[in-house]
Each structure stands twice: as C-alpha cells, then as structure tokens.
C-alpha cells in the first residue's frame, strides 16, 4: 500500500510545476518564473557580461533556483526531496535581494506563484513524515 505522504508529495510536485510554468511569479509586470528564467537559460554564456556584479549574481541565483524547483516538482513521489529542494530553491530567490542589495532594493512584488511554491514545498516536507496508520502485525 502506498503511504498517503507519497500521494500528497506527487500532488504538491504537480502544484510546484504548475506554479513555475503557469502562475505569475512576480506581479509587476505579471511574469511566470519560467518566463524569467528562460532567457537566462538560453543565453547562459552571456550572463557574465550582463552588467554589474549584483545583476550577474541575481541571474545565476534565478537559474539555479529554477533548476532546483523543476527537479523538486519532478521528484514528487519522494516528498522529502520535493520539500527540501523546493525550500532551498525558494530560499535562494527570497533571500537573494536582501544579501545582494542594501535593504532589499531588488525585492519584487511577489505573485501567486511565489506563494504557491512555498506552500507546496512546506506541505510536501510535512507529507514526507506522514505514513498513515501502522499495520497490525499478526502473531503466529
């Protein structure tokens, strides 16, 4: 029997993938995480020549976080992996503006996708510890 945590992990993995590709990640302008990361992934060799060090560092953080979050969504059958990878990827995106600029000047206005990925990652991490009812052992 499949424990309920795995089923919930698969569902949360699908929520993460849907949030990456369909929900607005930032609100001004409404843009998905995929739309933000795609040009960076297509021109990854040009990132070092993008300008100042803050922009380059933020671009690399977006690329790394995008890859971690896609992997988190794909490995939904392993809810611990989904939760941990999702939290690490979202932690990078959330904390980067505060470490790269004084007072978090780069802090965007987060959209529904940002919060949905955080929610799904935390729920998936919790689901990894949910094993359902213990089976009764028969004594012979």
PyMOL commands that place a pseudoatom at each C-alpha (Angstrom):
pseudoatom trace, name=CA, resn=UNK, resi=1, chain=A, elem=C, hetatm=0, pos=[0.000, 0.000, 0.000]
pseudoatom trace, name=CA, resn=UNK, resi=2, chain=A, elem=C, hetatm=0, pos=[1.287, 3.456, -0.908]
pseudoatom trace, name=CA, resn=UNK, resi=3, chain=A, elem=C, hetatm=0, pos=[1.514, 5.701, 2.119]
pseudoatom trace, name=CA, resn=UNK, resi=4, chain=A, elem=C, hetatm=0, pos=[-0.552, 8.911, 1.920]
pseudoatom trace, name=CA, resn=UNK, resi=5, chain=A, elem=C, hetatm=0, pos=[2.530, 11.117, 2.167]
pseudoatom trace, name=CA, resn=UNK, resi=6, chain=A, elem=C, hetatm=0, pos=[3.694, 9.953, -1.257]
pseudoatom trace, name=CA, resn=UNK, resi=7, chain=A, elem=C, hetatm=0, pos=[0.346, 10.740, -2.827]
pseudoatom trace, name=CA, resn=UNK, resi=8, chain=A, elem=C, hetatm=0, pos=[0.404, 14.206, -1.284]
pseudoatom trace, name=CA, resn=UNK, resi=9, chain=A, elem=C, hetatm=0, pos=[4.020, 14.624, -2.424]
pseudoatom trace, name=CA, resn=UNK, resi=10, chain=A, elem=C, hetatm=0, pos=[3.052, 13.865, -6.033]
pseudoatom trace, name=CA, resn=UNK, resi=11, chain=A, elem=C, hetatm=0, pos=[0.205, 16.370, -5.840]
pseudoatom trace, name=CA, resn=UNK, resi=12, chain=A, elem=C, hetatm=0, pos=[2.499, 19.035, -4.365]
pseudoatom trace, name=CA, resn=UNK, resi=13, chain=A, elem=C, hetatm=0, pos=[5.125, 18.297, -7.041]
pseudoatom trace, name=CA, resn=UNK, resi=14, chain=A, elem=C, hetatm=0, pos=[2.488, 18.956, -9.694]
pseudoatom trace, name=CA, resn=UNK, resi=15, chain=A, elem=C, hetatm=0, pos=[1.481, 22.163, -7.899]
pseudoatom trace, name=CA, resn=UNK, resi=16, chain=A, elem=C, hetatm=0, pos=[5.124, 23.313, -7.967]
pseudoatom trace, name=CA, resn=UNK, resi=17, chain=A, elem=C, hetatm=0, pos=[5.421, 22.568, -11.693]
pseudoatom trace, name=CA, resn=UNK, resi=18, chain=A, elem=C, hetatm=0, pos=[2.128, 24.305, -12.476]
pseudoatom trace, name=CA, resn=UNK, resi=19, chain=A, elem=C, hetatm=0, pos=[3.203, 27.317, -10.424]
pseudoatom trace, name=CA, resn=UNK, resi=20, chain=A, elem=C, hetatm=0, pos=[6.519, 27.567, -12.248]
pseudoatom trace, name=CA, resn=UNK, resi=21, chain=A, elem=C, hetatm=0, pos=[5.025, 27.482, -15.713]
pseudoatom trace, name=CA, resn=UNK, resi=22, chain=A, elem=C, hetatm=0, pos=[1.531, 28.990, -15.338]
pseudoatom trace, name=CA, resn=UNK, resi=23, chain=A, elem=C, hetatm=0, pos=[1.109, 31.238, -12.275]
pseudoatom trace, name=CA, resn=UNK, resi=24, chain=A, elem=C, hetatm=0, pos=[2.525, 34.776, -12.102]
pseudoatom trace, name=CA, resn=UNK, resi=25, chain=A, elem=C, hetatm=0, pos=[5.695, 34.682, -10.003]
pseudoatom trace, name=CA, resn=UNK, resi=26, chain=A, elem=C, hetatm=0, pos=[6.008, 38.447, -9.808]
pseudoatom trace, name=CA, resn=UNK, resi=27, chain=A, elem=C, hetatm=0, pos=[3.126, 40.892, -10.215]
pseudoatom trace, name=CA, resn=UNK, resi=28, chain=A, elem=C, hetatm=0, pos=[4.751, 43.917, -11.814]
pseudoatom trace, name=CA, resn=UNK, resi=29, chain=A, elem=C, hetatm=0, pos=[4.531, 43.002, -14.704]
pseudoatom trace, name=CA, resn=UNK, resi=30, chain=A, elem=C, hetatm=0, pos=[2.785, 39.625, -14.245]
pseudoatom trace, name=CA, resn=UNK, resi=31, chain=A, elem=C, hetatm=0, pos=[5.506, 37.140, -15.185]
pseudoatom trace, name=CA, resn=UNK, resi=32, chain=A, elem=C, hetatm=0, pos=[5.963, 33.430, -14.549]
pseudoatom trace, name=CA, resn=UNK, resi=33, chain=A, elem=C, hetatm=0, pos=[9.198, 32.014, -13.177]
pseudoatom trace, name=CA, resn=UNK, resi=34, chain=A, elem=C, hetatm=0, pos=[9.666, 30.194, -16.474]
pseudoatom trace, name=CA, resn=UNK, resi=35, chain=A, elem=C, hetatm=0, pos=[9.420, 33.480, -18.396]
pseudoatom trace, name=CA, resn=UNK, resi=36, chain=A, elem=C, hetatm=0, pos=[12.067, 34.975, -16.108]
pseudoatom trace, name=CA, resn=UNK, resi=37, chain=A, elem=C, hetatm=0, pos=[14.479, 32.021, -16.295]
pseudoatom trace, name=CA, resn=UNK, resi=38, chain=A, elem=C, hetatm=0, pos=[14.073, 31.069, -19.971]
pseudoatom trace, name=CA, resn=UNK, resi=39, chain=A, elem=C, hetatm=0, pos=[16.095, 33.946, -21.497]
pseudoatom trace, name=CA, resn=UNK, resi=40, chain=A, elem=C, hetatm=0, pos=[18.800, 33.406, -18.895]
pseudoatom trace, name=CA, resn=UNK, resi=41, chain=A, elem=C, hetatm=0, pos=[18.985, 29.684, -19.680]
pseudoatom trace, name=CA, resn=UNK, resi=42, chain=A, elem=C, hetatm=0, pos=[19.070, 30.315, -23.439]
pseudoatom trace, name=CA, resn=UNK, resi=43, chain=A, elem=C, hetatm=0, pos=[21.932, 32.813, -23.059]
pseudoatom trace, name=CA, resn=UNK, resi=44, chain=A, elem=C, hetatm=0, pos=[23.737, 31.374, -20.049]
pseudoatom trace, name=CA, resn=UNK, resi=45, chain=A, elem=C, hetatm=0, pos=[27.130, 32.124, -21.573]
pseudoatom trace, name=CA, resn=UNK, resi=46, chain=A, elem=C, hetatm=0, pos=[26.279, 35.816, -21.781]
pseudoatom trace, name=CA, resn=UNK, resi=47, chain=A, elem=C, hetatm=0, pos=[25.332, 36.203, -18.116]
pseudoatom trace, name=CA, resn=UNK, resi=48, chain=A, elem=C, hetatm=0, pos=[28.826, 37.345, -17.015]
pseudoatom trace, name=CA, resn=UNK, resi=49, chain=A, elem=C, hetatm=0, pos=[28.606, 40.271, -19.453]
pseudoatom trace, name=CA, resn=UNK, resi=50, chain=A, elem=C, hetatm=0, pos=[25.167, 41.441, -18.242]
pseudoatom trace, name=CA, resn=UNK, resi=51, chain=A, elem=C, hetatm=0, pos=[26.488, 44.343, -16.235]
pseudoatom trace, name=CA, resn=UNK, resi=52, chain=A, elem=C, hetatm=0, pos=[27.311, 44.839, -12.605]
pseudoatom trace, name=CA, resn=UNK, resi=53, chain=A, elem=C, hetatm=0, pos=[28.025, 42.017, -10.171]
pseudoatom trace, name=CA, resn=UNK, resi=54, chain=A, elem=C, hetatm=0, pos=[24.627, 42.269, -8.479]
pseudoatom trace, name=CA, resn=UNK, resi=55, chain=A, elem=C, hetatm=0, pos=[22.756, 41.617, -11.721]
pseudoatom trace, name=CA, resn=UNK, resi=56, chain=A, elem=C, hetatm=0, pos=[25.051, 38.732, -12.637]
pseudoatom trace, name=CA, resn=UNK, resi=57, chain=A, elem=C, hetatm=0, pos=[24.713, 37.142, -9.201]
pseudoatom trace, name=CA, resn=UNK, resi=58, chain=A, elem=C, hetatm=0, pos=[20.918, 37.508, -9.252]
pseudoatom trace, name=CA, resn=UNK, resi=59, chain=A, elem=C, hetatm=0, pos=[20.767, 35.962, -12.735]
pseudoatom trace, name=CA, resn=UNK, resi=60, chain=A, elem=C, hetatm=0, pos=[22.743, 32.923, -11.574]
pseudoatom trace, name=CA, resn=UNK, resi=61, chain=A, elem=C, hetatm=0, pos=[20.531, 32.585, -8.499]
pseudoatom trace, name=CA, resn=UNK, resi=62, chain=A, elem=C, hetatm=0, pos=[17.419, 32.613, -10.706]
pseudoatom trace, name=CA, resn=UNK, resi=63, chain=A, elem=C, hetatm=0, pos=[18.884, 29.909, -12.968]
pseudoatom trace, name=CA, resn=UNK, resi=64, chain=A, elem=C, hetatm=0, pos=[19.951, 27.676, -10.066]
pseudoatom trace, name=CA, resn=UNK, resi=65, chain=A, elem=C, hetatm=0, pos=[16.634, 28.137, -8.263]
pseudoatom trace, name=CA, resn=UNK, resi=66, chain=A, elem=C, hetatm=0, pos=[14.646, 27.396, -11.420]
pseudoatom trace, name=CA, resn=UNK, resi=67, chain=A, elem=C, hetatm=0, pos=[16.540, 24.124, -11.938]
pseudoatom trace, name=CA, resn=UNK, resi=68, chain=A, elem=C, hetatm=0, pos=[16.111, 23.125, -8.268]
pseudoatom trace, name=CA, resn=UNK, resi=69, chain=A, elem=C, hetatm=0, pos=[12.380, 23.860, -8.387]
pseudoatom trace, name=CA, resn=UNK, resi=70, chain=A, elem=C, hetatm=0, pos=[11.813, 21.916, -11.610]
pseudoatom trace, name=CA, resn=UNK, resi=71, chain=A, elem=C, hetatm=0, pos=[13.629, 18.937, -10.109]
pseudoatom trace, name=CA, resn=UNK, resi=72, chain=A, elem=C, hetatm=0, pos=[11.563, 19.358, -6.925]
pseudoatom trace, name=CA, resn=UNK, resi=73, chain=A, elem=C, hetatm=0, pos=[8.381, 19.180, -8.969]
pseudoatom trace, name=CA, resn=UNK, resi=74, chain=A, elem=C, hetatm=0, pos=[9.513, 16.145, -10.936]
pseudoatom trace, name=CA, resn=UNK, resi=75, chain=A, elem=C, hetatm=0, pos=[10.538, 14.087, -7.895]
pseudoatom trace, name=CA, resn=UNK, resi=76, chain=A, elem=C, hetatm=0, pos=[7.141, 14.486, -6.238]
pseudoatom trace, name=CA, resn=UNK, resi=77, chain=A, elem=C, hetatm=0, pos=[6.937, 10.761, -5.496]
pseudoatom trace, name=CA, resn=UNK, resi=78, chain=A, elem=C, hetatm=0, pos=[9.670, 11.429, -2.924]
pseudoatom trace, name=CA, resn=UNK, resi=79, chain=A, elem=C, hetatm=0, pos=[8.046, 14.131, -0.777]
pseudoatom trace, name=CA, resn=UNK, resi=80, chain=A, elem=C, hetatm=0, pos=[11.161, 14.716, 1.325]
pseudoatom trace, name=CA, resn=UNK, resi=81, chain=A, elem=C, hetatm=0, pos=[13.172, 15.534, -1.804]
pseudoatom trace, name=CA, resn=UNK, resi=82, chain=A, elem=C, hetatm=0, pos=[10.397, 17.735, -3.145]
pseudoatom trace, name=CA, resn=UNK, resi=83, chain=A, elem=C, hetatm=0, pos=[10.131, 19.634, 0.120]
pseudoatom trace, name=CA, resn=UNK, resi=84, chain=A, elem=C, hetatm=0, pos=[13.849, 20.101, 0.680]
pseudoatom trace, name=CA, resn=UNK, resi=85, chain=A, elem=C, hetatm=0, pos=[14.657, 21.103, -2.913]
pseudoatom trace, name=CA, resn=UNK, resi=86, chain=A, elem=C, hetatm=0, pos=[11.646, 23.403, -3.034]
pseudoatom trace, name=CA, resn=UNK, resi=87, chain=A, elem=C, hetatm=0, pos=[12.568, 25.155, 0.209]
pseudoatom trace, name=CA, resn=UNK, resi=88, chain=A, elem=C, hetatm=0, pos=[16.213, 25.560, -0.843]
pseudoatom trace, name=CA, resn=UNK, resi=89, chain=A, elem=C, hetatm=0, pos=[15.249, 26.929, -4.272]
pseudoatom trace, name=CA, resn=UNK, resi=90, chain=A, elem=C, hetatm=0, pos=[12.700, 29.329, -2.823]
pseudoatom trace, name=CA, resn=UNK, resi=91, chain=A, elem=C, hetatm=0, pos=[15.096, 30.323, -0.049]
pseudoatom trace, name=CA, resn=UNK, resi=92, chain=A, elem=C, hetatm=0, pos=[17.634, 31.411, -2.658]
pseudoatom trace, name=CA, resn=UNK, resi=93, chain=A, elem=C, hetatm=0, pos=[15.059, 33.508, -4.505]
pseudoatom trace, name=CA, resn=UNK, resi=94, chain=A, elem=C, hetatm=0, pos=[13.605, 35.004, -1.334]
pseudoatom trace, name=CA, resn=UNK, resi=95, chain=A, elem=C, hetatm=0, pos=[16.859, 35.898, 0.400]
pseudoatom trace, name=CA, resn=UNK, resi=96, chain=A, elem=C, hetatm=0, pos=[18.940, 36.958, -2.617]
pseudoatom trace, name=CA, resn=UNK, resi=97, chain=A, elem=C, hetatm=0, pos=[17.603, 40.540, -2.806]
pseudoatom trace, name=CA, resn=UNK, resi=98, chain=A, elem=C, hetatm=0, pos=[18.447, 41.116, 0.849]
pseudoatom trace, name=CA, resn=UNK, resi=99, chain=A, elem=C, hetatm=0, pos=[22.012, 39.831, 0.531]
pseudoatom trace, name=CA, resn=UNK, resi=100, chain=A, elem=C, hetatm=0, pos=[22.783, 41.395, -2.840]
pseudoatom trace, name=CA, resn=UNK, resi=101, chain=A, elem=C, hetatm=0, pos=[21.497, 44.924, -2.253]
pseudoatom trace, name=CA, resn=UNK, resi=102, chain=A, elem=C, hetatm=0, pos=[21.215, 47.111, 0.816]
pseudoatom trace, name=CA, resn=UNK, resi=103, chain=A, elem=C, hetatm=0, pos=[17.745, 46.916, 2.360]
pseudoatom trace, name=CA, resn=UNK, resi=104, chain=A, elem=C, hetatm=0, pos=[16.495, 44.533, -0.349]
pseudoatom trace, name=CA, resn=UNK, resi=105, chain=A, elem=C, hetatm=0, pos=[16.134, 47.167, -3.078]
pseudoatom trace, name=CA, resn=UNK, resi=106, chain=A, elem=C, hetatm=0, pos=[15.697, 44.440, -5.740]
pseudoatom trace, name=CA, resn=UNK, resi=107, chain=A, elem=C, hetatm=0, pos=[12.745, 42.972, -3.817]
pseudoatom trace, name=CA, resn=UNK, resi=108, chain=A, elem=C, hetatm=0, pos=[9.992, 42.411, -6.406]
pseudoatom trace, name=CA, resn=UNK, resi=109, chain=A, elem=C, hetatm=0, pos=[6.267, 42.327, -5.717]
pseudoatom trace, name=CA, resn=UNK, resi=110, chain=A, elem=C, hetatm=0, pos=[5.709, 38.587, -5.369]
pseudoatom trace, name=CA, resn=UNK, resi=111, chain=A, elem=C, hetatm=0, pos=[2.801, 36.968, -7.172]
pseudoatom trace, name=CA, resn=UNK, resi=112, chain=A, elem=C, hetatm=0, pos=[0.608, 33.953, -6.551]
pseudoatom trace, name=CA, resn=UNK, resi=113, chain=A, elem=C, hetatm=0, pos=[3.182, 31.508, -7.987]
pseudoatom trace, name=CA, resn=UNK, resi=114, chain=A, elem=C, hetatm=0, pos=[5.783, 32.555, -5.413]
pseudoatom trace, name=CA, resn=UNK, resi=115, chain=A, elem=C, hetatm=0, pos=[3.469, 31.780, -2.522]
pseudoatom trace, name=CA, resn=UNK, resi=116, chain=A, elem=C, hetatm=0, pos=[2.086, 28.609, -4.123]
pseudoatom trace, name=CA, resn=UNK, resi=117, chain=A, elem=C, hetatm=0, pos=[5.587, 27.142, -4.500]
pseudoatom trace, name=CA, resn=UNK, resi=118, chain=A, elem=C, hetatm=0, pos=[6.447, 27.996, -0.880]
pseudoatom trace, name=CA, resn=UNK, resi=119, chain=A, elem=C, hetatm=0, pos=[3.178, 26.428, 0.308]
pseudoatom trace, name=CA, resn=UNK, resi=120, chain=A, elem=C, hetatm=0, pos=[3.628, 23.267, -1.791]
pseudoatom trace, name=CA, resn=UNK, resi=121, chain=A, elem=C, hetatm=0, pos=[7.247, 22.856, -0.634]
pseudoatom trace, name=CA, resn=UNK, resi=122, chain=A, elem=C, hetatm=0, pos=[6.348, 23.111, 3.036]
pseudoatom trace, name=CA, resn=UNK, resi=123, chain=A, elem=C, hetatm=0, pos=[3.343, 20.785, 2.678]
pseudoatom trace, name=CA, resn=UNK, resi=124, chain=A, elem=C, hetatm=0, pos=[5.479, 18.264, 0.798]
pseudoatom trace, name=CA, resn=UNK, resi=125, chain=A, elem=C, hetatm=0, pos=[8.143, 18.336, 3.504]
pseudoatom trace, name=CA, resn=UNK, resi=126, chain=A, elem=C, hetatm=0, pos=[5.459, 17.664, 6.109]
pseudoatom trace, name=CA, resn=UNK, resi=127, chain=A, elem=C, hetatm=0, pos=[3.965, 14.907, 3.945]
pseudoatom trace, name=CA, resn=UNK, resi=128, chain=A, elem=C, hetatm=0, pos=[7.270, 13.063, 3.986]
pseudoatom trace, name=CA, resn=UNK, resi=129, chain=A, elem=C, hetatm=0, pos=[6.636, 12.236, 7.643]
pseudoatom trace, name=CA, resn=UNK, resi=130, chain=A, elem=C, hetatm=0, pos=[3.033, 11.101, 7.106]
pseudoatom trace, name=CA, resn=UNK, resi=131, chain=A, elem=C, hetatm=0, pos=[2.952, 7.308, 6.843]
pseudoatom trace, name=CA, resn=UNK, resi=132, chain=A, elem=C, hetatm=0, pos=[-0.696, 6.586, 7.535]
pseudoatom trace, name=CA, resn=UNK, resi=133, chain=A, elem=C, hetatm=0, pos=[-1.968, 4.079, 10.060]
pseudoatom trace, name=CA, resn=UNK, resi=134, chain=A, elem=C, hetatm=0, pos=[0.511, 1.471, 11.271]
pseudoatom trace, name=CA, resn=UNK, resi=135, chain=A, elem=C, hetatm=0, pos=[-0.236, -2.053, 10.125]
pseudoatom trace, name=CA, resn=UNK, resi=136, chain=A, elem=C, hetatm=0, pos=[-1.173, -4.634, 12.682]
pseudoatom trace, name=CA, resn=UNK, resi=137, chain=A, elem=C, hetatm=0, pos=[1.237, -7.497, 12.846]
pseudoatom trace, name=CA, resn=UNK, resi=138, chain=A, elem=C, hetatm=0, pos=[-0.278, -10.914, 13.016]
pseudoatom trace, name=CA, resn=UNK, resi=139, chain=A, elem=C, hetatm=0, pos=[1.093, -13.211, 15.681]
pseudoatom trace, name=CA, resn=UNK, resi=140, chain=A, elem=C, hetatm=0, pos=[1.578, -16.791, 14.661]
for i in range(1, 140): cmd.bond("trace and resi %d" % i, "trace and resi %d" % (i + 1))
show_as sticks, trace
zoom trace
